[in-house]
């Protein structure tokens, strides 16, 4: 623990350490699943770009390789932490859902009532899913919908989607192996072995998730953790205090802090953070853990006045980062013939900076195993 007031740190130091901790600027991890375990949960509603985020951090550098790891059970994709898709290691699924799932469900209660999803409807839906997916069967949402309708439950559409989320946050179902462009659902008990962490107390889980976040995402603030996890600030402040004052926890879960831009940022000093890969530029999905996590102390924008209305990351895009600065946006479209990358700089780039962005685009095209077609908007 840092004694007294935390030392001041520059924004450049903070950004540089994050890039190294997250293995974007340091030695890549052996497998894509290792990157998920480092970050604990990786936001993944844009599945191809989420896979690209893992490839940038590991030696699994192709989309096919990432999908193969996932299909082999390296991780699952499910609604966890907040009501949105994330990748998570199987061994972390149940204890994190037990910690954060009840709040996800309660936050959705009003919409569930509007849709007529009563406790009875939830119970019937859970029982039906257990029946449909028994014996290791995997089904897509399109396949589940008619079965729900036949059983007199709300079929395809928003209502069933909310019921599936309930089943996910209660650790009844999670994603199975991808089937082409579609994801499948399987029973958690069929793909996730029991673990000692399944019976952790809420307090232990809270301490573990807090430290894991600061280890994989630090330096980061308590409010960064709140946005990422959905936990309350009261819970986070209790956990941070315990981690930094309890002698046993301080030894097993080391933490230090710095002050940057008026915020106290926490990190684990034992996590490797030495820059060994000097990349000039990165193309990061808006949902990438390095791009989305830090509303106040993220990558500084070189042009704060630029119009960002064209950045619609759900369609496949994000930010372009050069020398630790957000210089503009990009869009990606991959088809059977090419990977089309459109970069829209919001500032003038030097020849070296454009070369760095081009290198990042080439990595993205190689990830899709398709020729690059790069355009500048």
C-alpha positions in Angstrom: 0.0 0.0 0.0 1.2 3.5 -0.8 1.8 5.3 2.5 0.3 8.8 2.9 -1.1 10.6 -0.2 -0.5 8.8 -3.5 2.2 10.1 -5.7 1.3 12.0 -8.8 1.5 10.3 -12.1 1.3 11.7 -15.6 -1.4 10.7 -18.0 1.3 9.4 -20.3 2.7 7.1 -17.5 -0.8 5.8 -16.8 -1.6 5.0 -20.4 1.7 3.4 -21.0 1.4 1.2 -18.0 -2.1 0.1 -19.0 -0.9 -0.8 -22.5 1.8 -3.0 -21.0 -0.3 -4.6 -18.3 -3.0 -5.5 -20.9 -0.2 -7.0 -23.1 -0.8 -4.6 -26.0 2.7 -3.2 -25.6 4.4 -6.1 -23.8 5.0 -9.8 -24.5 1.9 -11.5 -25.9 0.2 -14.1 -23.7 0.4 -17.7 -25.0 -3.3 -18.1 -25.7 -6.4 -15.9 -26.2 -7.9 -17.5 -23.1 -5.0 -16.2 -21.0 -5.9 -12.6 -22.0 -9.5 -13.3 -20.8 -8.1 -14.5 -17.5 -5.9 -11.5 -17.1 -8.8 -9.1 -17.7 -11.4 -11.4 -15.9 -14.3 -10.4 -18.2 -13.9 -9.1 -21.8 -16.9 -7.2 -23.3 -17.9 -9.0 -26.5 -21.1 -7.9 -28.1 -19.1 -7.2 -31.2 -17.8 -10.7 -31.4 -15.3 -10.4 -34.3 -13.7 -7.3 -32.9 -13.7 -8.8 -29.4 -11.8 -11.7 -30.9 -9.4 -9.2 -32.5 -8.8 -7.7 -29.1 -7.8 -11.1 -27.8 -5.5 -11.6 -30.8 -3.7 -8.4 -30.1 -2.8 -9.6 -26.6 -1.9 -13.2 -27.3 -0.1 -15.5 -29.7 -3.4 -16.7 -31.1 -3.4 -14.1 -33.8 -6.1 -15.4 -36.2 -9.9 -15.3 -36.0 -10.0 -19.0 -36.8 -7.6 -19.7 -34.0 -9.6 -17.6 -31.4 -12.8 -19.4 -32.4 -11.1 -22.8 -32.1 -10.0 -22.0 -28.6 -13.5 -20.9 -27.7 -15.0 -24.0 -29.2 -12.6 -26.2 -27.3 -14.0 -24.7 -24.0 -11.3 -22.1 -23.4 -14.0 -19.7 -22.3 -17.7 -19.0 -22.5 -19.6 -16.0 -23.8 -22.5 -14.9 -21.7 -24.3 -11.9 -20.1 -22.3 -11.2 -17.0 -21.3 -8.1 -14.8 -23.7 -5.8 -16.7 -26.5 -7.0 -19.0 -24.3 -7.2 -22.0 -22.1 -10.0 -23.6 -18.7 -10.8 -22.1 -16.1 -13.5 -22.5 -15.3 -15.2 -19.2 -13.2 -18.2 -18.2 -15.3 -21.2 -17.2 -13.9 -21.3 -13.7 -14.8 -17.7 -13.0 -18.4 -17.9 -14.3 -20.4 -19.0 -11.2 -18.8 -16.9 -8.5 -19.0 -13.7 -10.6 -22.6 -14.4 -11.6 -23.5 -15.0 -7.9 -21.9 -11.7 -7.0 -23.2 -9.5 -9.8 -26.2 -11.4 -11.3 -28.8 -10.4 -8.7 -28.3 -6.7 -9.5 -28.5 -7.3 -13.2 -31.8 -9.1 -12.7 -33.2 -6.4 -10.4 -32.1 -3.7 -12.8 -34.2 -5.4 -15.5 -37.2 -6.0 -13.3 -39.3 -3.0 -14.6 -38.9 -4.1 -18.2 -39.7 -7.7 -17.3 -42.9 -6.6 -15.7 -43.8 -4.6 -18.8 -43.2 -7.7 -20.9 -45.3 -10.0 -18.6 -42.3 -12.0 -17.4 -43.5 -13.1 -14.0 -41.6 -15.3 -11.6 -43.8 -18.2 -12.8 -42.9 -17.5 -16.4 -39.2 -17.3 -15.4 -39.4 -20.7 -13.6 -41.2 -22.3 -16.6 -38.6 -20.9 -19.0 -35.7 -22.2 -16.8 -37.2 -25.7 -16.6 -37.8 -25.7 -20.4 -34.2 -24.7 -21.1 -32.9 -27.5 -18.8 -35.1 -29.9 -20.7 -34.2 -28.6 -24.2 -30.4 -28.5 -23.5 -30.2 -31.8 -21.5 -27.4 -34.3 -22.3 -25.0 -31.7 -23.7 -27.3 -30.5 -26.5 -26.5 -27.0 -27.9 -29.2 -24.9 -29.5 -29.3 -21.5 -31.2 -31.7 -18.8 -30.3 -33.6 -19.5 -33.5 -34.0 -23.1 -32.5 -35.1 -22.3 -28.9 -37.8 -19.7 -30.0 -40.3 -22.2 -31.5 -39.9 -24.5 -28.5 -40.8 -21.7 -26.2 -43.8 -20.8 -28.3 -45.0 -24.4 -28.4 -44.8 -24.5 -24.6 -47.0 -21.4 -24.3 -44.1 -19.2 -23.3 -43.1 -16.0 -25.1 -41.3 -17.1 -28.3 -38.8 -15.3 -30.5 -38.3 -11.6 -29.8 -37.5 -9.3 -26.9 -39.4 -11.2 -24.3 -37.5 -14.5 -24.8 -34.3 -12.5 -25.0 -34.9 -11.2 -21.4 -35.7 -14.8 -20.2 -32.4 -16.0 -21.7 -30.6 -13.3 -19.8 -32.2 -14.4 -16.6 -31.0 -18.0 -17.3 -27.5 -16.7 -18.0 -27.1 -14.5 -14.8 -28.5 -17.4 -12.7 -25.7 -19.7 -14.2 -28.2 -22.0 -15.9 -27.1 -21.4 -19.5 -24.1 -19.9 -21.3 -22.7 -20.0 -24.8 -21.6 -23.2 -26.4 -19.4 -23.6 -29.4 -20.2 -21.1 -32.2 -22.1 -22.6 -35.1 -21.0 -20.6 -38.1 -22.1 -17.0 -37.5 -24.5 -17.9 -34.8 -23.9 -18.5 -31.1 -25.4 -21.5 -29.3 -26.6 -22.1 -25.8 -25.7 -25.0 -23.5 -26.3 -25.8 -19.8 -23.6 -24.4 -17.6 -23.5 -27.6 -15.6 -22.6 -29.5 -18.7 -19.6 -27.4 -19.7 -18.3 -25.8 -16.4 -16.9 -28.2 -13.8 -17.6 -27.5 -10.2 -15.0 -25.3 -8.4 -14.2 -24.3 -4.9 -15.0 -20.7 -5.8 -18.6 -21.7 -6.4 -19.1 -21.5 -2.6 -17.2 -18.3 -1.9 -18.9 -15.8 0.4 -20.1 -12.6 -1.1 -17.3 -10.7 0.8 -14.6 -13.0 -0.6 -15.9 -12.7 -4.1 -16.1 -8.9 -3.8 -12.5 -8.7 -2.7 -11.4 -11.1 -5.5 -13.2 -9.2 -8.3 -11.9 -5.8 -7.0 -8.3 -7.0 -7.0 -8.6 -8.8 -10.3 -9.9 -5.7 -11.9 -7.1 -3.5 -10.6 -4.6 -6.2 -11.6 -5.7 -6.5 -15.2 -6.9 -3.0 -15.9 -4.9 -0.8 -13.5 -4.1 1.9 -13.0 -7.8 2.4 -12.6 -10.2 4.3 -10.3 -13.0 3.1 -8.1 -15.5 4.6 -10.5 -13.9 2.8 -13.4 -14.5 -0.4 -11.5 -18.1 0.6 -10.8 -18.8 1.2 -14.5 -17.1 -2.1 -15.4 -18.7 -4.3 -12.8 -22.0 -2.8 -11.8 -21.0 -3.0 -8.2 -21.9 -0.1 -5.9 -19.3 2.4 -4.8 -19.9 1.5 -1.2 -19.0 -2.1 -2.0 -16.0 -1.1 -4.0 -14.7 1.3 -1.4 -15.1 -1.4 1.3 -13.2 -3.9 -0.8 -10.4 -1.4 -1.7 -10.0 -0.5 2.0 -9.8 -4.1 3.1 -7.2 -4.9 0.4 -5.0 -2.0 1.4 -5.2 -2.2 5.2 -5.5 -5.9 6.1 -2.0 -7.3 6.4 -2.8 -10.7 5.0 -4.6 -9.3 2.0 -1.9 -6.8 1.4 0.6 -9.6 1.1 -1.5 -11.9 -1.1 -3.2 -9.1 -3.1 -0.7 -6.3 -3.4 -2.0 -2.8 -4.4 -0.5 0.6 -4.9 -2.1 3.9 -6.0 -1.2 7.0 -7.9 -3.1 10.3 -8.5 -3.8 11.4 -12.0 -6.2 14.1 -13.3 -7.7 14.4 -9.8 -8.4 10.7 -9.5 -6.8 8.0 -7.3 -5.9 5.1 -9.5 -5.1 1.6 -8.2 -2.9 -1.1 -9.6 -1.1 -4.3 -8.7 2.6 -3.6 -8.7 3.5 -7.3 -9.1 1.8 -7.5 -12.5 4.4 -7.2 -15.4 4.2 -3.8 -16.9 7.4 -3.4 -18.9 6.9 -2.2 -22.5 8.6 -4.6 -24.8 6.6 -4.1 -28.1 6.8 -0.5 -29.4 3.7 -0.3 -31.5 3.0 3.2 -32.8 -0.7 2.6 -33.4 -3.6 0.4 -32.4 -7.1 0.0 -33.8 -9.3 -0.7 -30.8 -12.9 -1.5 -30.8 -15.0 1.0 -28.8 -15.7 -2.0 -26.5 -12.0 -3.0 -26.1 -11.0 -3.1 -22.4 -8.3 -0.5 -23.0 -10.7 1.9 -24.8 -14.0 1.7 -22.8 -12.9 1.3 -19.2 -11.6 4.7 -18.3 -14.1 7.6 -19.0 -11.9 10.2 -17.3 -8.3 9.0 -17.8 -8.5 7.1 -21.0 -6.5 7.9 -24.2 -6.3 11.7 -24.6 -8.0 12.9 -27.8 -5.9 15.0 -30.1 -9.0 16.8 -31.4 -11.7 17.2 -28.8 -13.9 19.1 -31.2 -14.2 16.4 -33.8 -17.7 15.0 -34.5 -18.0 11.4 -33.4 -21.5 10.8 -34.5 -20.3 8.5 -37.3 -18.7 6.2 -34.7 -21.2 3.4 -34.5 -19.1 0.6 -33.0 -22.0 -2.0 -33.1 -21.4 -2.0 -36.9 -17.7 -2.8 -36.4 -15.4 0.0 -35.5 -13.7 1.9 -32.8 -10.9 4.3 -32.2 -7.4 4.7 -33.7 -4.7 5.3 -31.2 -1.3 6.6 -32.1 1.5 7.2 -29.5 -1.1 6.8 -26.7 -3.4 9.4 -28.2 -6.8 9.0 -29.7 -6.4 10.4 -33.2 -9.7 9.4 -34.8 -12.0 6.5 -35.6 -12.0 3.4 -37.8 -14.6 1.0 -39.3 -14.0 -2.6 -40.3 -15.9 -4.7 -42.8 -14.7 -8.2 -43.5 -16.2 -10.3 -46.3 -15.1 -13.3 -48.5 -12.7 -11.3 -50.5 -11.1 -8.6 -48.3 -10.9 -6.8 -45.1 -12.0 -3.2 -45.7 -10.6 -0.8 -43.1 -11.6 2.8 -43.2 -9.7 5.2 -41.0 -10.9 8.7 -40.3 -8.2 10.7 -38.7 -9.3 13.8 -36.9 -5.9 15.4 -37.1 -3.1 15.6 -39.6 -0.8 12.6 -39.3 2.9 12.4 -40.0 4.3 9.8 -42.4 5.4 7.7 -39.4 2.0 7.9 -37.8 0.2 6.9 -41.0 2.6 4.0 -41.3 1.8 2.9 -37.8 -1.9 3.0 -38.5 -1.4 1.0 -41.7 0.6 -1.7 -39.7 -2.3 -2.0 -37.3 -4.8 -2.3 -40.2 -2.5 -5.0 -41.7 -2.7 -7.0 -38.5 -6.5 -6.7 -38.5 -6.6 -8.0 -42.1 -4.2 -10.8 -41.3 -6.4 -11.7 -38.3 -9.3 -12.2 -40.8 -6.9 -14.0 -43.3 -8.0 -11.7 -46.0 -6.2 -9.0 -48.1 -6.4 -5.5 -46.7 -8.2 -2.7 -48.5 -7.3 0.5 -46.5 -9.0 3.7 -47.1 -8.6 7.1 -45.4 -11.8 9.0 -44.7 
